[in-house]
Amino acid sequence: MEQPITSLETGKTAVIIRLEGGCLFRKKMGEMGIRERKTIRLVAIHPFHGPIVVEVNGREITLGRRMAEHIITGDLE
């Protein structure tokens, strides 16, 4: 089932299916190590539409909520 990373429960792991955005968005995500077919874990969701914290490649990364909504994930296979 495909869903944005913001729909996962805290602590859950998924695989990035696609990045919905333009060339600059995909470039910025790639520079942070967020790429298609990578495993990503939702570490924390801050309240009041604040940022989210994800873990990719053993690194924790903070993303804005709207940016994170464009990271589409699926189940681990």
Secondary structure, DSSP 8 states (H G I E B T S, - for coil): --EEGGGS-TT-EEEEEEE-S-HHHHHHHHHTT--TT-EEEEEEE-TTT--EEEEETTEEEEE-HHHHTTEEEE---
